[in-house]
Amino acid sequence: MSAVYDLLLRHIDLLTPKTTVLGSAKDLSGEWLSVVKKNELQINTWDWLTAQAYQGHIDNKLITFGLPTTDQLQDRTVILLWPKAKPFAQALIQLIATTAKRCYVVAANDAGGKSIGSACKEFSSSTTKLDSARHCSLWSIDLTPVTKFNWLAMGRSFKWDTADYLTLPGVFSHGSLDSGTSVLLEHLPAPAHGRLLDLGCGSGVIGLSLKKRSPSLEVVLTDVDAFALRSAQLNSMRLALPVEILHSDGLTAIDGRFDFIITNPPFHQGKNTDYQFAQNLFKQAKQHLVKDGQLWLIANRHLGYEEWAQEAFDHVEVMVQEKGFKLICAQEPR
């Protein structure tokens, strides 16, 4: 993603104190950070990792973490870092169109950069490619005005165990229950009590459905994505299932110990396979589990997660293999 910033640095006229860079890209070069700080660019991101990457380098007043709103973009020049999910990107374009006649959009070519013009056609009067370099493209989009915008109206729901779960745009498996989580929920023994962490919670369906089955469970939901956290918060309120919700990069911001840590971990970054989350999880999980606590993890069958888990845990077992997934339980016996 640093190549995206390199392309923007070729257009320094766009980078002024009236500019908001909207999106998620945590790989920051020193030159980019210098321009952001000097020109007082506003950074608006829904990704906690991106917000963290900026902290300590620029004034925290310039960083906004959360769902972007119309008020935040009012009278601003907006540069959108195009997200990989096209419907999410189009929703962001509509949000920008409530306050601006034009915006700028940038992306790596293999992450949609080449087709931004066609993807924005429905929401614009014209699109122009301004520049292409470092395998990235920068577009100018003349926007069709949008009078009303509401993130909730962009949400989609799915049903699990008689309950409806709302997912906002950009949330993993938007509007449906993914196959891996479905296998996990179908076979995971429902804990009756104790403290449970739903790590990388998305819509919160894992932690909330277990809380629904066992109300005495103390449940914590965590994610790095503001749209996931807001979805989980809305589902908690709608289903009257009180839980604690917080942002954390894996286990880095997690306090205390749990009887159960349950996760459907990410293993993709763009088109690449990323094992870092799972590797860090196995190394750190024991510090956050009680003596006989359990780590439950669903993974694609081809990933050798149980081998990594065995380096950290005495007892690791593949409990179920189904639909191309495997459900793994790692535990330290008392």
Summary of the structure (lengths in Angstrom):
residues: 334
radius of gyration: 21.1
end to end distance: 44.9
largest distance: 65.5
contacts: 1115
relative contact order: 0.10
helix: 34%
strand: 32%
